[in-house]
């Protein structure tokens, strides 16, 4: 009973869901920042994007957790890994390189 939520398949799915939630949140943030300079309503874009990204990402994490903090921890690890990946991939090219 104690290890029921720690089966490898559940942990792999939790990690994958964390990766997906992280991609949605951080790629959405990058997308929003790219559009701010040309936006007619930057505050509305910022707040709307934040609300959507937080709602979807927290909803995914809540569903994945299913009452077990260990699955939540694995999913959050997936979010952090996706953040690291996107920071490296979406970094602007160095000037003069």
C-alpha positions, 0 to 999 in steps of 0.5 A, spaced: 500 500 500 505 504 501 509 503 495 502 503 490 504 510 487 511 509 486 511 504 480 515 505 475 510 506 470 506 511 474 513 515 475 515 515 468 508 518 466 508 523 472 515 525 469 512 526 462 506 530 464 511 534 468 515 535 462 509 537 458 507 542 463 513 545 463 514 546 456 507 549 456 509 554 461 516 556 459 514 556 452 508 560 453 512 565 457 517 565 451 512 566 446 508 572 451 515 576 451 516 575 444 510 579 443 510 584 448 513 589 444 508 589 438 502 588 443 497 594 443 495 591 450 501 589 454 498 588 461 492 584 458 497 580 454 501 579 460 496 577 465 492 573 460 498 569 459 500 568 466 493 566 468 492 561 462 499 558 463 498 557 471 491 554 470 493 549 465 500 547 469 497 547 476 491 543 473 496 538 470 500 537 476 494 537 481 491 531 476 498 527 476 499 528 483 492 524 485 493 525 492 501 522 492 506 528 494 511 523 491 508 523 484 508 531 485 515 531 486 517 527 480 512 531 476 515 538 478 522 535 477 520 534 470 518 541 470 525 543 472 528 539 467 524 542 461 526 549 464 533 547 463 532 545 456 528 551 454 533 556 457 538 553 453 534 552 446 531 559 446 537 563 448 538 569 444 544 568 439 551 571 442 552 578 439 559 578 435 559 570 435 
